[in-house]
Amino acid sequence: MDPTPAAAEAVHDFSFVGLFLQADPIVKGVMILLVVASIACWTVVFEKLVRLAAAKRQAKAFETLVRSGGALEAERKGIASHIVNAALDAWRDQDPTETRAERRDRIERAMRAALGLEIKRLQGGLPLLATAGSTAPFVGLFGTVWGIMNSFSSIAKSQDTSLAVVAPGIAEALFATAIGLVVAIPAVMAYNKLTNDVGRIQGAFVSCIGVLGNRLARDRGVHGRAAAAE
């Protein structure tokens, strides 16, 4: 004797855990993939928030150092130290025949190259957020389509179009779509914010590079004594 619709609804668990456990293996695999992607994205987000907060403090300290004309050799940590080391190395490698403008340009190029490497390190992991944000909805949609196909198969086998037959498969399918959106929306928002933060940090360092390049190109004697003392 076939179970009544009420009995079928009673045995089917519509909680999140129940929908996952009762899902088709393909749909379940899609859900697992999306959950793993979500964990990876949140790991990147928290790691970037910590690193970018430190980079912002370094940019502010570097700006203070450059604007105040302090001793560059005292800068020994973070992004600023790599920029300063590149600047001093370029400054020490002087050519007597070059003009001040050429010397400044060469020093600034060295600092920008060092900054570029540090920015690439800060950007590590951001492509994962972009990829998850753009593909997670479609991965969830694949699970949705597969679940709906199973629902139609259930209808064909049971010859019953009642909600008791159709609802479980559709619920599992829509749950896969929901997980995809839960992964994609925060990933896109985080990617946009973190990318903007990296851009602002880079802009802060670039503005100081111009000031520091002009200072090193003009002020030979002070840094020459400092370099000789090392």
N, C-alpha and C positions, 0 to 999 in steps of 0.2 A: 504494500500500500504506500503510495507516494506521500511524503510529508506535506502538510498544509503550509501555505505561505507563512503563517504565524510561527509554525515550528521551525521553518528554515531560517527565519529572522532570528529566532531565539538561539540557534546553534552557531550563528555567524557573529564573530566579534568584530565590531566596527571601531574599536580603539586603534590608536596608532600602531601599537605593538601587534595587535591582532591582525590589522590589515597587512602588516609586513610579513608575519608568520604564515598567513594564509594565502599570500600572493603566489602567482605563478613563478617558477624558478627564474625565468627571464626578467620578469618585472622585479623580482627580489634582487637579482644581480644589478639591475639599474639603480635601485634604491641604495644598495651598498656602495656602489661606485660614487653616487652623489654625496653620500654621507662622508666617505673618505675625502672627496674633493672639498667638502665644506670644512672638515678638520684641517686639511692642508692650508686652505685659504685663511682661516682664522689664526693659524700658527704664523703665517707670513705677516698678517696684519699686526699682531701683537709684537712680533720681532721688529717690524719696521717702525712702529710707534716709539719703541724704546730707542732705536738707533737714530731716528730722525730728531727726537727730542735732544739727544746728546749732540747731534750735528748742529742743531739750532743754537745751542749754548756755545759751541765752538766757533760758529760764525760770528756770534755777537762778541765773543772775547777777541777774535781775530780783528774784527772791525775796530774795537777799542784800542788794540795794540797798534794797528796801522795808523789810525787817526792821531793817536797820542805821540807817535814817533818813538815808541819804546824799543828796547833791545830785542831784535829778532831772534837772537840765539837762545833766548829764554823760552821760546815756544817749542816744547818737546813732546806734545801729544796731539792725537787726533788728526783731522784733515789739515788743519793749519800747519802742523809740523811738516807734512809732506810738501805743502806749497812753499813754505819758507825754505826748506832744504833745497828744493828745485831752484828757487830764486837765487839763493846764495851760491849754489854750484854754477849756475849760469853767469852770475856776477863775477865769480872768481876767474872764469874762463874768458878773460877780456882780450880784445883785439885792439891794439893801439890805433889802428887805421879806421876803425868804425866810428861813426858819429854817435852823438848822444841818443838821437832818435832810433838809430839802428840797434844800439845797446839796449835801450828800453824795450824795443820790439822783441828782441831776442829773449830778454828776461821774462817778459810777459808771456811769450809763447811757452817757455818752460813751465811757468806757473799754471797756465791753462791746461797743459798736458797732464800735469800732476793732479789738478782738480778733476779733469775728465776721468781719470782712473778711479778716483774716490767716488765720483758721482755714479759711475757704473756699478761700484760695489753697493751703493745705497739703492740702486734700482733693481738689484738682484731679488728675484721673487715676484716682482710686479707683473711680469708676463704671465705668471700662473693665475693671478687675479683676473687679468684681461681675458685669458683663455677660458677660465671657469665662468666668467660673466657672460661670455658670448656663446658658449656651447652648452652649459648646464640646462637651459630651458629646452633645447632640442633633444638632449639625452632624456630628460624627463618626458618629453613628448613622445619619444620612441616607446617608453614604458607605457604611456597612456594608450597609444595605438595598439600595442600588443595586448593590453588588458581588455580593451574594447573588443578586439578580435576574439578573445576567449569568451567574453560575454555573449557574443553572437553564436559562438560554437555551443555554449550552454543552452541557448534558446533553441538551436536546431536539434540538439540531442533530446531535450526534454519536451519539445513541442509546447513549451509554456512561456508566455511573454509577461508573466507577472513580475513585479518588482523583486520578489523573493529570489528569482532566478537571475535577474539582470543586475540588481543592485550590488552584490559583492564584487563582481568583476569591474564594474564601473567605478566603485569606490576605491578599489586598489589602483585602477588606472589614474584616477584623478589625484590620488595620494602621491603617485610618482611625479606628476606634473607639479604638485605643490612643493615637493622636496627640491625639484629643479629650480623653482623660483626662489625658494629660501636660500639656495646656494648662490644663484646669479645676482640677486638684488644687492645683498651686502658686498659681494665681490666687486661689482661695478662701482658702487658708492665708495668703497675703500680705495679702489684703484684711482679714481678721480681725485680723491683727497690727497692720497700719498704722492701721486704724480705732481700735483700742485705744490705740495710741501717741498718735494725734491727740487722743483724749479725755483722756488723762492730761496732755498738754501744756496743753490748754485748762483743765483743772481746776487745774493749778498756777498759771496766770495769773489765773484767777478768784479763787482764794484770796488772791492778793496785791492784786487790785483792791479788795477790801473793806477791807484794811488801809490802802491808799493813799488811798482815798476818805475814810476817816475822818480820816486825817492832813491832807489838803488842806482838808477842811471845818473843821477845828479850828485849824490853824496858818496863819492869814492873813498875818501880818506877814512871816515869813521869805520866803515865796514871792512876796509882793508886792514886796519889795525886789529879788528875783532877776528878776522879770518887768520891773520898771522899769529894771534895769541892762541888759537886752538891747536 
